[in-house]
Amino acid sequence: MTTIEHARLLEALVEVTLGAGEMTAGAAASELETIAATNPRQALRAMALRARASVDLAGASPATSPLREALKLWQSVDAPYEVARTRMLLADSYHLEGDESGARQELEAAAAAFERLGASPDLARAREKLAAIPGTQPVRTSRAFLFSDIVDSTRLAETVGDETWANLLRWHDAALRGLFLEHHGEEVDHAGDGFLVAFDSAAPAIACAVAVQRMLAVHRREHGFAPRIRIGVHTADAVRSGRAFRGSGVHEAARIAALAGADEILASREAAVAAGAQ
């Protein structure tokens, strides 16, 4: 059994024993922490933090700080499902602290990720928790959605190594978020190296996409490297619950982005027509 397989079994043991009300979860979490302390892999550190946080939460003690660290680690290794699972626990921690707004935000992001990944049981749990938060009412609306992600991110991460990849992601995230803000976009979800951003209309969404690719091209020319990303833009109706958006239109936007090539922007006919009319 490999180290990572052993670690996953220990984290699963923490979950099972906590669910059964047994007291051995703390021992399993401690063993996982020992393994992570002697291994540089970020995923092991993230699992250890999450396991210990689960034990703390079961004892009604918030664990916001370690869960935030675990969230960043999972994002740095491009693990969207693990990011979403960590957000679920982070929501529980915020709830214990009385921060219902923070809990709602994490649950909405987790639900959006689970829906995109096809993780139906997890999605159902996220929606159940969301429904229990006062003031979470779904509303039908129309938005322009921008999806972006780094092309061949897994291979790139393996090539440059964990530390360089984490630094690259931090730069990428900060640079794109600055342009989203400049074009009045609302970040809906961020999983690994991808973003889902909502705009009131198609014109600013397409303008933002162009600005992102131009910024990366300039950085590549002046500094020798910038990650190559693909962007899709689609205008559609969706159901909004808090900050999360659901519906076939959101999935269509993701599929359009997946069809784009490196350094490309692919807009749907609906988005292009809407932008031309604005």
Secondary structure as GFF3:
##gff-version 3
##sequence-region A 1 278
A	DSSP	alpha_helix	3	19	.	.	.	ID=ss1
A	DSSP	alpha_helix	25	37	.	.	.	ID=ss2
A	DSSP	alpha_helix	42	58	.	.	.	ID=ss3
A	DSSP	alpha_helix	64	76	.	.	.	ID=ss4
A	DSSP	alpha_helix	80	96	.	.	.	ID=ss5
A	DSSP	alpha_helix	100	117	.	.	.	ID=ss6
A	DSSP	alpha_helix	120	131	.	.	.	ID=ss7
A	DSSP	beta_strand	138	150	.	.	.	ID=ss8
A	DSSP	alpha_helix	153	160	.	.	.	ID=ss9
A	DSSP	alpha_helix	162	182	.	.	.	ID=ss10
A	DSSP	beta_strand	186	191	.	.	.	ID=ss11
A	DSSP	beta_strand	194	199	.	.	.	ID=ss12
A	DSSP	alpha_helix	202	223	.	.	.	ID=ss13
A	DSSP	beta_strand	229	241	.	.	.	ID=ss14
A	DSSP	beta_strand	244	246	.	.	.	ID=ss15
A	DSSP	alpha_helix	248	259	.	.	.	ID=ss16
A	DSSP	beta_strand	265	267	.	.	.	ID=ss17
A	DSSP	alpha_helix	269	276	.	.	.	ID=ss18
###
